[in-house]
């Protein structure tokens, strides 16, 4: 899995959200698009739009961070550093964490790709902790 592009995407999202930018443009991989869709479902991103740029190769995405007061705009994303040992969570551990997480969400790297801990429970698989979305 290409974690460098995921980390770059989250870092850019944090910077642009802090600056209260209306949108930003970025090249995304398929895993980054999946992460963007997870963040959209948690109301951290309001819109994801693909567009073609005449001077750049491939497809860029225009990301609109969510800044409105009507939605959950105070949600935060915490990345887990890749310099530390990976935190693997088994299916039994996920069941315990789901009970105690409340409205927070764990983003896991699984053999099926990036997914939330709720999706991992439906697929009955564990994975390595990538990010933590909390309020």
C-alpha positions in Angstrom: 0.0 0.0 0.0 1.3 3.5 -0.9 1.2 5.2 2.5 3.2 8.2 1.4 0.3 9.5 -0.8 -2.2 8.9 2.1 0.0 10.8 4.5 0.4 13.6 2.0 -3.3 13.8 1.4 -4.1 14.0 5.2 -1.4 16.6 5.8 -2.7 18.7 2.9 -6.3 18.4 4.3 -5.2 19.5 7.8 -3.3 22.5 6.4 -6.1 23.6 4.1 -8.7 23.2 6.8 -6.6 25.3 9.3 -6.3 28.0 6.6 -10.1 27.8 6.0 -9.5 27.3 2.3 -12.5 26.7 0.1 -10.9 23.9 -1.8 -7.5 22.5 -2.8 -6.3 20.4 -5.8 -4.3 17.2 -5.4 -3.4 14.0 -7.3 -4.9 11.0 -5.5 -4.3 7.3 -5.8 -7.1 4.7 -5.5 -6.3 4.2 -1.8 -6.4 8.0 -1.2 -9.7 8.2 -3.0 -11.1 5.5 -0.7 -9.8 7.5 2.3 -11.4 10.7 0.9 -14.7 8.8 0.7 -14.4 7.7 4.3 -13.7 11.3 5.4 -16.7 12.4 3.3 -19.0 10.0 5.1 -17.7 11.4 8.4 -18.4 15.0 7.2 -14.8 16.1 7.3 -14.9 16.6 3.5 -17.9 18.1 1.9 -17.2 17.3 -1.8 -14.7 15.3 -3.9 -14.6 16.3 -7.6 -12.3 14.7 -10.2 -11.1 16.9 -13.0 -8.6 16.8 -15.8 -5.9 19.3 -16.0 -4.5 20.1 -19.4 -0.9 20.5 -18.2 -0.8 17.6 -15.7 -0.8 13.9 -16.4 -3.6 11.8 -14.9 -6.6 13.0 -12.9 -6.5 15.5 -10.2 -9.1 15.8 -7.5 -10.6 19.0 -6.1 -11.3 18.5 -2.4 -13.7 20.8 -0.5 -13.0 20.7 3.3 -16.1 21.1 5.4 -16.2 24.4 7.3 -19.9 24.9 8.1 -21.1 25.1 11.6 -24.2 23.1 10.8 -22.3 19.8 10.4 -19.6 18.1 12.4 -16.8 20.6 11.5 -14.8 20.0 14.7 -13.9 16.4 13.9 -10.2 15.7 13.8 -8.0 13.0 12.1 -5.0 11.6 13.9 -2.5 9.7 11.9 -0.3 7.0 13.4 3.4 7.5 12.6 5.1 4.9 10.4 8.3 5.1 12.5 6.6 3.2 15.3 5.8 -0.4 15.1 2.5 -1.1 13.4 -0.6 -1.5 15.6 -2.4 -4.7 14.5 -6.0 -5.1 15.7 -7.6 -8.5 15.5 -11.3 -9.2 15.0 -11.9 -9.7 18.8 -10.1 -6.4 19.5 -12.2 -4.6 17.0 -15.4 -5.9 18.7 -14.1 -4.5 22.0 -13.1 -1.2 20.5 -16.4 -0.8 18.7 -18.1 -1.0 22.0 -15.9 1.7 23.6 -15.3 4.0 20.6 -18.6 5.9 20.8 -18.8 8.3 17.8 -15.1 7.9 16.9 -13.9 5.9 13.9 -10.8 3.8 13.4 -9.4 3.6 9.8 -7.7 0.3 9.2 -5.4 -1.1 6.5 -6.8 -4.5 5.8 -6.2 -7.1 3.1 -9.3 -5.6 1.3 -7.8 -2.1 1.4 -8.6 0.9 3.6 -11.9 0.7 5.6 -13.5 1.8 8.8 -13.6 -0.5 11.8 -17.4 -0.9 11.3 -16.8 -2.2 7.7 -14.0 -4.5 9.0 -16.5 -5.9 11.5 -19.0 -6.6 8.7 -16.2 -8.4 6.7 -15.0 -10.1 9.8 -11.4 -9.1 9.3 -8.8 -7.3 11.4 -6.0 -4.9 10.2 -3.4 -2.4 11.0 -4.4 1.0 12.5 -3.9 3.8 10.0 -5.8 6.8 11.4 -8.3 7.7 14.1 -11.2 10.1 13.5 -12.6 11.7 16.6 -14.8 14.6 17.7 
